[in-house]
Amino acid sequence: MYGYIFLMKKSMVPRTLGDKLLSLTGMFPVISLTGPRQSGKTTLCRALFPDYAYVNVENLDNRMAAEEDPLRFLRPYAKSGVIIDEAQKVPALFSYLQGIVDESGEMGKYILTGSQNFLLLENISQSLAGRVAVCHLMPFGFDELTNANMAASDADHAMFIGGYPPLYDRRIPPPDFFPSYIQTYIERDVRTISNIGNLSVFQKFIKLCAGRIGQLLNLSALGNDLGIDYKTVRSWISILEAGFIVFLLQPHYRNFNKRVVKQPKLYFYDTGLLCALLDIRSPEQIGTHYLRGNIFESFVISEYIKLRLHAGLRPDAFFWRDSTGHEIDLVLEKGDQLLAVEIKSGETLDDDFFKGLKYFKTLTSSPREHFWLIYGGDKDFDRKHGQVIGWKNLMKLAPLAFS
């Protein structure tokens, strides 16, 4: 079966994106796969395309060959196929690729991977517009881990570990994996994108972002804490977005005759990395941490985002908050319909959990089926104010993600 790529104890974890990638190779001459470092991009591509050559241009010899004679480097693969890892490091390749794929007419023979979304897409938009399918592979989703019987049995463990593959196949403890991961990301990827003089200030900036998880993004406040201006903060946020470290959840524009906030909210794609930045060193510490509710919120929203990305779809997620404090954690836009999702980390269902949904229903007059509550308990319920999903059953969001 296609898409099964991650080996652990002679078992394999199916990556949802695998089948989508295979289908796109019949439609586009070039496939681009981006995502954070260590998310499994190379492993997935080499498993899906075992007959393709593999070239990593982070290797100095390969990079020199690609830079010195891009046409000679690329042309042999026009029919046989090639996976070019970290392709954004040799921008000259992209303009030559355009001519080669137009001449050959072959589909899906060039697979480009990279861990810097901004640099890769910048080169694609300049040279390969209309010729490339763009996909994103994130760390394991909770749905993928559940299907492989590898998911954590309680929410605090799930949030603490996160989804990076090396934590599962090599059994690296999170406190050992993430400090090295963060250091590698800062020293290699951050310097590639921006000429940041003091990397220790940037590392402090990432930690400050972790401390503001699930909050409205205030560029000036972040800058004041670091002694830098808001323009620099905005630039650094863009760097974290390009490396798939954080994402900004935008406010939904519909105001229902109410004043609504216009600032985005800040979330991390992976709660394991988030916990490491918060200096959380065990799942037990999450249980009493003052940001546990925010971490749980980030976990749920990022899982929905991963469901969309791994289906080859763009995220359709927002939040809604008016000036009086009424809020919906996750608003999904489905055509002209809005679906409201509230997220509560508590394990005991409380009527107060439905307060935001009840208020939002008075504004939209949407049917009960459009209102959802995800909470920290295990059981599902069907309540008059909406459908209740326990955290382990996040896969029930899949029909919403794929619609």
TANOR-V737315 format. One record per residue. N is the residue number from 1. SS is DSSP state (alpha for helix, beta for strand, coil for the rest). PSI is psi in radians with two decimals (NA if undefined). D_LAST is the distance of its C-alpha to the last C-alpha in Angstrom with 1 decimal. Layout:
N&SS&PSI&D_LAST + N&SS&PSI&D_LAST
This chain:
1&coil&2.34&24.3 + 2&coil&2.66&22.8 + 3&coil&-0.13&21.5 + 4&beta&1.98&24.1 + 5&beta&-0.25&26.0 + 6&beta&2.11&27.4 + 7&beta&2.29&30.7 + 8&beta&2.05&32.1 + 9&coil&0.81&34.9 + 10&coil&0.30&34.2 + 11&beta&2.88&30.6 + 12&beta&2.49&27.6 + 13&beta&2.10&24.3 + 14&beta&2.24&21.3 + 15&coil&2.11&19.5 + 16&coil&-0.59&15.8 + 17&alpha&-0.29&16.2 + 18&alpha&-0.87&19.1 + 19&alpha&-0.62&17.5 + 20&alpha&-0.75&15.6 + 21&alpha&-0.76&19.0 + 22&alpha&-0.70&20.8 + 23&alpha&-0.58&18.7 + 24&alpha&-0.41&19.2 + 25&coil&-0.30&22.9 + 26&coil&-0.05&23.2 + 27&coil&-0.45&21.9 + 28&coil&2.50&23.5 + 29&coil&-0.47&27.1 + 30&beta&2.41&26.3 + 31&beta&2.26&23.7 + 32&beta&2.27&23.7 + 33&beta&1.99&22.7 + 34&beta&2.94&23.3 + 35&coil&3.00&23.2 + 36&coil&2.80&25.8 + 37&coil&2.50&29.0 + 38&coil&0.40&29.1 + 39&coil&-0.10&25.4 + 40&coil&0.32&26.1 + 41&alpha&-0.89&25.5 + 42&alpha&-0.76&28.8 + 43&alpha&-0.77&28.6 + 44&alpha&-0.86&25.2 + 45&alpha&-0.72&26.4 + 46&alpha&-0.48&29.8 + 47&alpha&-0.66&28.4 + 48&alpha&-0.53&26.0 + 49&coil&1.16&28.8 + 50&coil&-0.37&32.0 + 51&coil&-0.09&34.1 + 52&coil&2.57&33.3 + 53&beta&2.73&36.0 + 54&beta&2.22&35.2 + 55&beta&2.18&36.7 + 56&beta&1.98&36.4 + 57&coil&0.08&37.8 + 58&coil&-0.41&38.4 + 59&coil&2.21&41.4 + 60&alpha&-0.73&44.2 + 61&alpha&-0.76&45.5 + 62&alpha&-0.69&42.2 + 63&alpha&-0.73&41.6 + 64&alpha&-0.71&45.1 + 65&alpha&-0.69&44.7 + 66&alpha&-0.64&41.5 + 67&alpha&-0.64&43.1 + 68&alpha&-0.63&46.4 + 69&coil&1.35&45.2 + 70&alpha&-0.68&41.5 + 71&alpha&-0.79&41.9 + 72&alpha&-0.59&43.9 + 73&alpha&-0.70&41.5 + 74&alpha&-0.67&38.4 + 75&alpha&-0.65&39.9 + 76&coil&-0.31&40.6 + 77&alpha&0.08&36.9 + 78&alpha&-0.53&35.8 + 79&alpha&-0.53&35.7 + 80&alpha&-0.49&35.9 + 81&coil&2.56&33.0 + 82&beta&2.54&33.1 + 83&beta&2.09&31.2 + 84&beta&1.91&32.5 + 85&beta&2.42&32.0 + 86&coil&0.82&32.2 + 87&alpha&-0.45&32.4 + 88&alpha&-0.24&32.4 + 89&alpha&-0.21&36.0 + 90&coil&1.41&37.4 + 91&coil&-0.48&36.1 + 92&alpha&-0.43&38.5 + 93&alpha&-0.60&36.5 + 94&alpha&-0.73&33.7 + 95&alpha&-0.60&35.9 + 96&alpha&-0.58&37.5 + 97&alpha&-0.67&34.3 + 98&alpha&-0.86&33.4 + 99&alpha&-0.70&36.6 + 100&alpha&-0.80&36.4 + 101&alpha&-0.56&32.9 + 102&alpha&-0.63&33.8 + 103&alpha&-0.74&37.0 + 104&alpha&-0.61&35.8 + 105&coil&0.09&32.6 + 106&coil&2.54&31.3 + 107&coil&2.44&27.6 + 108&coil&0.46&26.5 + 109&coil&-0.26&30.0 + 110&beta&2.04&29.7 + 111&beta&2.03&27.6 + 112&beta&2.20&28.1 + 113&beta&2.72&27.4 + 114&beta&2.67&28.2 + 115&coil&0.11&28.1 + 116&coil&1.71&28.5 + 117&alpha&-0.74&25.4 + 118&alpha&-0.85&27.5 + 119&alpha&-0.71&30.3 + 120&alpha&-0.82&28.2 + 121&alpha&-0.54&26.0 + 122&alpha&-0.77&29.2 + 123&alpha&-0.64&30.8 + 124&alpha&-0.80&27.9 + 125&alpha&-0.50&27.6 + 126&alpha&-0.58&31.4 + 127&alpha&-0.44&31.8 + 128&coil&0.37&28.8 + 129&coil&2.29&26.4 + 130&coil&-0.16&24.6 + 131&coil&-0.04&25.8 + 132&beta&2.42&23.7 + 133&beta&2.25&20.2 + 134&beta&2.12&19.6 + 135&beta&2.79&18.0 + 136&beta&2.26&18.6 + 137&coil&2.06&19.7 + 138&coil&3.01&20.2 + 139&coil&2.93&22.4 + 140&coil&2.34&21.3 + 141&coil&2.75&18.4 + 142&alpha&-0.53&19.3 + 143&alpha&-0.71&17.0 + 144&alpha&-0.73&19.1 + 145&alpha&-0.65&22.3 + 146&alpha&-0.78&21.6 + 147&alpha&-0.47&21.0 + 148&coil&0.14&24.2 + 149&coil&0.66&26.1 + 150&coil&0.08&26.9 + 151&coil&2.59&25.2 + 152&coil&2.66&27.6 + 153&coil&-0.22&28.5 + 154&coil&2.76&28.6 + 155&alpha&-0.69&26.7 + 156&alpha&-0.69&29.7 + 157&alpha&-0.73&30.1 + 158&alpha&-0.75&26.4 + 159&alpha&-0.64&26.6 + 160&alpha&-0.72&30.1 + 161&alpha&-0.73&29.3 + 162&coil&-2.72&26.0 + 163&coil&0.15&24.4 + 164&coil&2.22&26.8 + 165&coil&-0.71&27.8 + 166&alpha&-0.41&31.6 + 167&alpha&-0.34&31.6 + 168&alpha&-0.79&30.6 + 169&alpha&-0.53&32.4 + 170&coil&-0.04&35.5 + 171&coil&0.72&35.5 + 172&coil&2.20&36.4 + 173&coil&2.43&36.7 + 174&alpha&-0.72&34.5 + 175&alpha&-0.35&37.7 + 176&alpha&-0.58&39.0 + 177&alpha&-0.85&35.9 + 178&alpha&-0.67&34.6 + 179&alpha&-0.73&37.9 + 180&alpha&-0.67&38.3 + 181&alpha&-0.82&34.8 + 182&alpha&-0.76&35.1 + 183&alpha&-0.75&38.5 + 184&alpha&-0.75&37.4 + 185&alpha&-0.80&34.4 + 186&alpha&-0.79&36.8 + 187&alpha&-0.48&39.7 + 188&alpha&-0.96&37.8 + 189&alpha&-0.75&34.5 + 190&alpha&-0.75&35.6 + 191&alpha&-0.46&38.8 + 192&alpha&-0.66&37.1 + 193&alpha&-0.73&35.1 + 194&coil&2.53&37.7 + 195&coil&1.34&41.4 + 196&coil&2.10&41.4 + 197&coil&-0.85&45.0 + 198&coil&1.68&44.8 + 199&alpha&-0.41&42.1 + 200&alpha&-0.60&43.2 + 201&alpha&-0.68&42.1 + 202&alpha&-0.68&38.7 + 203&alpha&-0.67&38.4 + 204&alpha&-0.64&39.5 + 205&alpha&-0.74&36.8 + 206&alpha&-0.71&34.1 + 207&alpha&-0.66&35.5 + 208&alpha&-0.64&35.6 + 209&alpha&-0.71&31.9 + 210&alpha&-0.65&31.3 + 211&alpha&-0.21&33.5 + 212&coil&0.40&31.3 + 213&coil&2.33&28.0 + 214&coil&0.12&25.6 + 215&coil&2.81&28.1 + 216&beta&2.39&28.1 + 217&coil&2.06&29.3 + 218&coil&1.72&32.9 + 219&alpha&-0.72&34.2 + 220&alpha&-0.73&37.8 + 221&alpha&-0.73&38.0 + 222&alpha&-0.77&36.9 + 223&alpha&-0.70&39.4 + 224&alpha&-0.66&42.2 + 225&alpha&-0.43&41.8 + 226&alpha&-0.19&42.2 + 227&coil&0.54&44.7 + 228&coil&2.84&42.5 + 229&coil&2.90&41.2 + 230&alpha&-0.47&37.7 + 231&alpha&-0.68&37.3 + 232&alpha&-0.72&37.9 + 233&alpha&-0.78&35.4 + 234&alpha&-0.71&32.7 + 235&alpha&-0.74&33.6 + 236&alpha&-0.62&33.5 + 237&alpha&-0.71&30.1 + 238&alpha&-0.62&28.9 + 239&alpha&-0.76&30.6 + 240&alpha&-0.62&28.8 + 241&alpha&-0.75&25.4 + 242&alpha&-0.53&26.5 + 243&coil&0.15&27.4 + 244&coil&0.66&24.1 + 245&coil&-0.84&26.2 + 246&beta&2.86&24.7 + 247&beta&2.69&21.8 + 248&beta&2.14&22.0 + 249&beta&2.04&19.5 + 250&coil&2.61&20.0 + 251&beta&2.53&20.8 + 252&coil&2.46&18.7 + 253&coil&-0.40&20.8 + 254&coil&2.19&20.8 + 255&coil&-0.21&24.1 + 256&coil&0.72&24.5 + 257&coil&0.40&28.2 + 258&coil&2.65&28.4 + 259&coil&2.23&29.4 + 260&beta&2.69&26.7 + 261&coil&2.69&27.3 + 262&coil&-0.09&26.6 + 263&coil&2.53&27.0 + 264&coil&2.91&24.2 + 265&beta&2.58&24.2 + 266&beta&2.26&25.1 + 267&beta&2.80&23.5 + 268&beta&2.49&24.2 + 269&coil&-0.56&21.8 + 270&coil&2.13&24.0 + 271&alpha&-0.37&25.9 + 272&alpha&-0.81&28.6 + 273&alpha&-0.72&29.6 + 274&alpha&-0.81&29.4 + 275&alpha&-0.69&31.7 + 276&alpha&-0.72&34.1 + 277&alpha&-0.44&34.4 + 278&coil&0.10&35.1 + 279&coil&0.56&37.8 + 280&coil&2.13&36.3 + 281&coil&0.10&38.0 + 282&coil&2.71&36.9 + 283&alpha&-0.55&34.2 + 284&alpha&-0.56&36.8 + 285&alpha&-0.50&37.2 + 286&alpha&-0.68&33.5 + 287&alpha&-0.53&34.3 + 288&coil&0.11&36.9 + 289&coil&2.47&35.6 + 290&coil&-0.30&35.3 + 291&coil&0.27&31.9 + 292&alpha&-0.75&30.4 + 293&alpha&-0.69&27.9 + 294&alpha&-0.68&26.9 + 295&alpha&-0.76&26.6 + 296&alpha&-0.72&24.4 + 297&alpha&-0.76&22.2 + 298&alpha&-0.68&22.0 + 299&alpha&-0.86&21.2 + 300&alpha&-0.82&18.1 + 301&alpha&-0.71&16.7 + 302&alpha&-0.58&17.5 + 303&alpha&-0.67&15.9 + 304&alpha&-0.74&12.5 + 305&alpha&-0.73&13.4 + 306&alpha&-0.68&14.4 + 307&alpha&-0.75&11.3 + 308&alpha&-0.87&9.7 + 309&alpha&-0.68&13.0 + 310&coil&-0.15&13.6 + 311&coil&0.09&10.6 + 312&coil&0.40&12.2 + 313&coil&2.68&9.9 + 314&coil&2.56&11.6 + 315&coil&2.47&11.5 + 316&coil&0.56&10.3 + 317&beta&2.50&12.6 + 318&beta&3.11&15.8 + 319&beta&2.95&18.5 + 320&beta&2.29&20.7 + 321&beta&2.31&24.4 + 322&beta&3.09&27.1 + 323&coil&-0.25&30.8 + 324&coil&0.00&31.9 + 325&coil&-0.06&29.8 + 326&coil&2.39&27.0 + 327&beta&2.58&23.9 + 328&beta&2.22&20.3 + 329&beta&-0.65&19.6 + 330&beta&2.08&15.9 + 331&beta&2.17&14.1 + 332&beta&2.29&10.4 + 333&beta&1.99&9.9 + 334&beta&1.59&7.3 + 335&coil&-2.17&9.5 + 336&coil&0.18&12.7 + 337&beta&2.59&11.6 + 338&beta&2.35&12.3 + 339&beta&2.31&11.6 + 340&beta&2.30&14.8 + 341&beta&2.09&15.5 + 342&beta&2.55&19.2 + 343&beta&2.10&20.7 + 344&beta&2.27&24.1 + 345&coil&-0.24&26.1 + 346&coil&2.55&28.6 + 347&coil&-0.33&28.8 + 348&coil&2.14&30.2 + 349&coil&2.29&28.0 + 350&coil&2.46&29.6 + 351&alpha&-0.50&29.2 + 352&alpha&-0.38&29.5 + 353&alpha&-0.44&26.1 + 354&alpha&0.04&24.6 + 355&alpha&-0.82&26.6 + 356&alpha&-0.70&24.0 + 357&alpha&-0.74&21.4 + 358&alpha&-0.72&24.2 + 359&alpha&-0.77&25.2 + 360&alpha&-0.56&21.8 + 361&alpha&-0.60&21.4 + 362&alpha&-0.40&24.7 + 363&alpha&-0.60&23.4 + 364&alpha&-0.46&20.1 + 365&coil&0.50&21.0 + 366&coil&2.73&17.3 + 367&coil&2.79&17.2 + 368&alpha&-0.54&17.7 + 369&alpha&-0.22&14.4 + 370&alpha&0.08&13.1 + 371&beta&2.26&15.6 + 372&beta&2.56&15.7 + 373&beta&2.17&18.7 + 374&beta&2.20&19.0 + 375&beta&3.07&22.7 + 376&coil&0.04&25.2 + 377&coil&-3.12&26.1 + 378&coil&-0.45&25.2 + 379&coil&2.68&24.5 + 380&coil&2.58&21.6 + 381&beta&2.76&22.4 + 382&beta&1.82&21.2 + 383&beta&2.83&23.0 + 384&coil&-0.41&23.6 + 385&coil&-0.03&22.2 + 386&beta&3.11&18.9 + 387&beta&2.32&17.6 + 388&beta&2.27&19.5 + 389&beta&2.24&18.5 + 390&beta&2.71&21.2 + 391&alpha&-0.53&20.9 + 392&alpha&-0.32&21.2 + 393&alpha&0.58&18.1 + 394&alpha&-0.41&15.7 + 395&alpha&-0.29&13.8 + 396&alpha&-0.21&12.5 + 397&alpha&-0.23&10.2 + 398&alpha&-0.80&8.5 + 399&alpha&-0.57&6.0 + 400&alpha&-0.69&5.4 + 401&alpha&-0.64&5.7 + 402&alpha&-0.14&3.8 + 403&coil&NA&0.0
